[in-house]
Amino acid sequence: MHGKAMTTKLIALDLDDTLLNSNREISDENVAALQECAKRGIYIVLCSGRAEDAIRPFIKRLNLEGIGCSEQGKFLIAINGCSIFDLKANEQIFCKKVESDILLRTNEIAESVGLKSEVYTPDTIYYEKETKWTKLDVDLCGLKGAEVENYSDFLKQGFTKMLVPGEPEELQKLQKVLKAEFGNRAVIFTSKPYFLEILPPNCGKGEAITWLANHIGIKVEETMGFGDSMNDESLIRLAGAGVCMSNGLDAIKQIADYVTEKDNDNSGIADFLWKNVLK
């Protein structure tokens, strides 16, 4: 699509394999395109499975506040849509948690097959014991990691997300067991082949964008979402314009309204925006 410019008032962007390249960096081209969108009054919302503090460095990289567009860059969506922050007001404006009994039962089932679970706060990943998998997640997210002595009791307070890391084959089996156990009481999927996520029901990036659009006072039809993987499914499906990266999963491409011509290592977002939004 390179015809008439699209009417867009909010752009939501997944991070890994979407806005970020293979070095987990935002290219200068993507920064420039998103800054231009902000200058034209479009909200730029980073929308990730990561926790809040792990997203903030990328918001700093966009530097929307530095170009006088703090209003356009003030919202952040974390934990795959379970948490929304207003950075300007420095407050969480939306939060959903997984019920404590689901967390406890998931941990029990995971441990029965030799796997360990983790839960998240805005700045820390908590677990019972550090493993190679917890270290991997801490390194990827850029958050603090902390062991909890009475982990089961700790889980009773409820959390926005539980993650079970492990080998992909093990997680596929566990995913089937957990889905059968909880039904529609939890959203369960693999965000990466080695990360199985357990989230609250009716909660995803797309649902968060719908809530945020209503909060701001714009139409959902005026939103655009970029993603590549299964945790972007509701974002691509529910945004006014769902855009899958050319390097994205075939399942996401099939439900997307558009697919970028370039991939995440070649500033695919900037290329799409200049051709379709910034005319």
Backbone hydrogen bonds, N-H to C=O, Kabsch-Sander energy under -0.5 kcal/mol:
donor,donor_aa,acceptor,acceptor_aa,energy
6,M,276,N,-3.2
8,T,6,M,-0.9
9,K,222,E,-3.4
10,L,222,E,-1.4
11,I,43,Y,-3.1
12,A,224,M,-3.4
13,L,45,V,-2.6
14,D,226,F,-2.1
18,T,15,L,-2.2
19,L,14,D,-1.2
20,L,15,L,-2.7
21,N,25,E,-2.6
24,R,21,N,-2.2
27,S,19,L,-0.5
27,S,25,E,-0.6
31,V,27,S,-2.3
32,A,28,D,-2.6
33,A,29,E,-2.1
34,L,30,N,-2.4
35,Q,31,V,-2.5
36,E,32,A,-2.0
37,C,33,A,-2.0
38,A,34,L,-2.3
39,K,35,Q,-2.4
40,R,36,E,-1.2
40,R,37,C,-0.5
41,G,38,A,-2.2
42,I,37,C,-2.2
43,Y,9,K,-2.7
44,I,72,Q,-3.0
45,V,11,I,-3.0
45,V,43,Y,-0.6
46,L,44,I,-0.5
46,L,75,F,-0.6
47,C,13,L,-2.9
48,S,77,I,-2.3
53,D,122,P,-2.4
54,A,51,A,-0.8
55,I,51,A,-0.8
55,I,52,E,-1.4
56,R,52,E,-1.4
58,F,55,I,-1.2
59,I,55,I,-1.4
60,K,56,R,-2.3
61,R,57,P,-1.7
62,L,58,F,-1.5
63,N,59,I,-1.2
64,L,59,I,-0.5
67,I,63,N,-0.7
67,I,64,L,-0.5
68,G,65,E,-1.6
69,C,64,L,-3.0
73,G,69,C,-1.1
74,K,71,E,-1.0
76,L,85,F,-1.8
77,I,46,L,-2.6
78,A,76,L,-0.5
78,A,83,S,-2.9
79,I,50,R,-2.6
80,N,48,S,-2.3
81,G,48,S,-0.5
81,G,78,A,-1.4
82,C,78,A,-0.7
82,C,79,I,-1.3
83,S,78,A,-1.6
84,I,94,F,-2.1
85,F,76,L,-2.8
86,D,91,E,-3.0
87,L,74,K,-3.7
87,L,85,F,-0.8
90,N,86,D,-1.0
91,E,86,D,-1.9
93,I,84,I,-2.6
94,F,84,I,-1.3
96,K,82,C,-2.0
98,V,159,F,-3.6
102,I,99,E,-0.8
103,L,99,E,-1.7
104,L,100,S,-2.6
105,R,101,D,-2.1
106,T,102,I,-2.5
107,N,103,L,-2.3
108,E,104,L,-2.0
109,I,105,R,-2.6
110,A,106,T,-2.8
111,E,107,N,-2.5
112,S,108,E,-1.5
113,V,109,I,-0.7
113,V,110,A,-1.1
114,G,111,E,-1.5
115,L,110,A,-3.0
118,E,163,L,-1.9
119,V,126,Y,-2.1
120,Y,161,K,-1.2
121,T,124,T,-2.3
125,I,144,K,-2.8
126,Y,119,V,-3.0
126,Y,124,T,-0.5
127,Y,146,A,-2.0
128,E,117,S,-0.5
135,K,131,T,-2.2
136,L,132,K,-1.7
137,D,133,W,-2.3
138,V,134,T,-2.5
139,D,135,K,-2.4
140,L,136,L,-2.5
141,C,137,D,-2.7
142,G,138,V,-2.2
143,L,138,V,-0.8
144,K,123,D,-1.9
146,A,125,I,-2.3
148,V,127,Y,-2.2
151,Y,148,V,-0.6
151,Y,149,E,-0.9
154,F,150,N,-2.2
155,L,151,Y,-1.8
156,K,152,S,-0.6
156,K,153,D,-0.9
157,Q,154,F,-1.1
158,G,155,L,-1.9
159,F,98,V,-0.8
160,T,120,Y,-0.5
162,M,198,I,-2.1
163,L,118,E,-2.4
164,V,196,L,-3.0
166,G,194,Y,-1.8
170,E,167,E,-0.5
171,L,167,E,-2.2
172,Q,168,P,-2.1
173,K,169,E,-1.4
174,L,170,E,-2.3
175,Q,171,L,-2.8
176,K,172,Q,-1.6
177,V,173,K,-1.7
178,L,174,L,-2.8
179,K,175,Q,-2.5
180,A,176,K,-1.9
181,E,177,V,-1.9
182,F,178,L,-2.6
183,G,179,K,-2.1
185,R,182,F,-2.2
186,A,183,G,-0.7
187,V,199,L,-2.5
188,I,186,A,-0.5
189,F,197,E,-1.6
191,S,189,F,-0.6
191,S,195,F,-1.3
192,K,195,F,-0.8
195,F,192,K,-2.3
196,L,164,V,-2.2
197,E,189,F,-3.4
197,E,195,F,-0.5
198,I,162,M,-2.8
199,L,187,V,-3.0
203,C,200,P,-0.6
208,A,204,G,-2.2
209,I,205,K,-2.2
210,T,206,G,-2.1
211,W,207,E,-2.3
212,L,208,A,-2.8
213,A,209,I,-2.8
214,N,210,T,-1.9
215,H,211,W,-2.2
216,I,212,L,-2.7
217,G,213,A,-2.4
218,I,213,A,-2.5
222,E,219,K,-1.8
223,T,220,V,-2.0
224,M,10,L,-2.2
225,G,241,A,-2.5
226,F,12,A,-2.5
227,G,243,V,-2.0
232,D,229,S,-2.0
233,E,230,M,-1.4
236,I,232,D,-2.7
237,R,233,E,-2.2
238,L,234,S,-2.7
239,A,235,L,-2.0
240,G,220,V,-1.1
241,A,223,T,-1.4
243,V,225,G,-3.5
243,V,241,A,-0.6
244,C,242,G,-0.5
244,C,258,Y,-2.7
245,M,227,G,-2.2
246,S,262,K,-0.8
248,G,245,M,-2.2
249,L,228,D,-2.8
252,I,249,L,-0.6
253,K,249,L,-2.2
254,Q,250,D,-2.0
255,I,251,A,-0.6
255,I,252,I,-0.6
256,A,252,I,-1.1
257,D,242,G,-1.8
258,Y,242,G,-2.1
260,T,244,C,-2.4
266,N,263,D,-1.6
267,S,264,N,-0.7
268,G,263,D,-1.7
271,D,267,S,-2.3
272,F,268,G,-2.0
273,L,269,I,-2.7
274,W,270,A,-2.6
275,K,271,D,-1.4
276,N,272,F,-2.0
277,V,273,L,-2.6
278,L,273,L,-3.3
279,K,277,V,-1.3
